[in-house]
Amino acid sequence: MYKISELGARVGMSRTALLYYEQQQLISGRRLDNGYRVYSDKDVQRVRLIQQLLAGGLTVKECKACLEAKVDKQLLQNRLKTLDEDIAQKKQSRDLLAAMLGEGDSKSWHQGLDKVAPEAHLDWLIKQGFSEKEALRLRWLSKNMNQHDQYMTDFMKVFETLERWGPGSESDTHKALTLCRHPINTILEIGCGKGLATQVLAQHSRAPITAIDNEQSALDRLTEQFTRRGWADRLETQCASMTELPFADNSFDLIWAEGSAYIMGVEKALSQWKSLLTKSGCLMFSDMVWCTESPSEESVAFWQQEYPDIQSVATRIEQIEKAGYQVVAHFPQSEQAWLNYFAPLGERVNELAATMADSEAIKDIQHEVHICTEYADEFGYHMFVIAQKS
């Protein structure tokens, strides 16, 4: 026989807890003539059984039900389901913390966060010590804080010899330019890259061009091209963020953004860039859109990771009009523009694959080339020429 203090010592519980068990009729002590309550080995084993049931997630009330009658299997199944959900949540939490400490891959977390809170995601990356340029690259390219430097080294190695950094053609650029309102006395190009479109704009207009990009090496190459062609006096370059353009309102008759608005988000770009246009000015931007109402699972899975905000043309037009613009013209980018980019890119990754087989950047680019070649009829860039509503 055990006094309550002795029972508590054997089962590792306080006197208060044992008295609660007795109040709930889970154990039943016997009072001696001297007033002390005593308990038997049966009570010891019963408490230990209750401890096991509690460890399985049951409440005290449910434990009592299990002890006094046949086990309620539905109750146990419900508890098992809850426990599995808790384990999955805790594993997800652990994986995230491990990734942030450099012990795992944070790619899936970055992808998920970018879908639900892209701006907060970018702000958080900057607070972790990344420049805006590197934070944008991490958000769109590597999606891995711990392997970002190596990823970008490999990524830039792929693109260093390529003329184009995205789909495009001189004829598409020229066509879009002819659809813009005239006269055009000032041009701002946002995200100019190596300047292939910039040269078309210079060739077919006399307006001075301000070209913005966050990659200085691309701006240096563009300056060299303009100098060689005798156009240096018509070009001003700035290595700057497209999210904080250092220009006064009503500064440009034409804003040009081929394949770059997605970086800050099309709707945000439409809102922030609007004030920079003159009253009769135009904004030309191109964006990846769906070309079918029933894309394949492979395409959907790819773009959910790479560009969650991909929309139909109709949806983009609704957003354009909601932002206070009218559509002057729009058309799909040509097949040639697609081939101009993906054919050389595919050749380049094949050339490097043997010596960079373990590179995550190479694997990602190979997958992109496969999807964008195999399912090229399901999506593509679309050119939008828009102006402020009268």
Secondary structure, 3 states (H helix, E strand, C coil): CEEHHHHHHHHCCCHHHHHHHHHCCCCCCEECCCCCEEECHHHHHHHHHHHHHHHCCCCHHHHHHHHHCCCCHHHHHHHHHHHHHHHHHHHHHHHHHHHHCCCCCCHHHHHHHHHHCHHHHHHHHHHCCCCHHHHHHHHHHHCCCCCHHHHHHHHHHHHCCCCCCCCCCHHHHHHHHHCCCCCCCCEEEECCCCCHHHHHHHHCCCCCEEEEECCHHHHHHHHHHHHHCCCHHHEEEEECCCCCCCCCCCCEEEEEECCCHHHCCHHHHHHHHHHHEEEEEEEEEEEEEECCCCCCHHHHHHHHHHCCCCEEHHHHHHHHHHCCEEEEEEEECCHHHHHHHHHHHHHHHHHHHCCCCCCHHHHHHHHHHHHHHHCCCCEEEEEEEEEECC
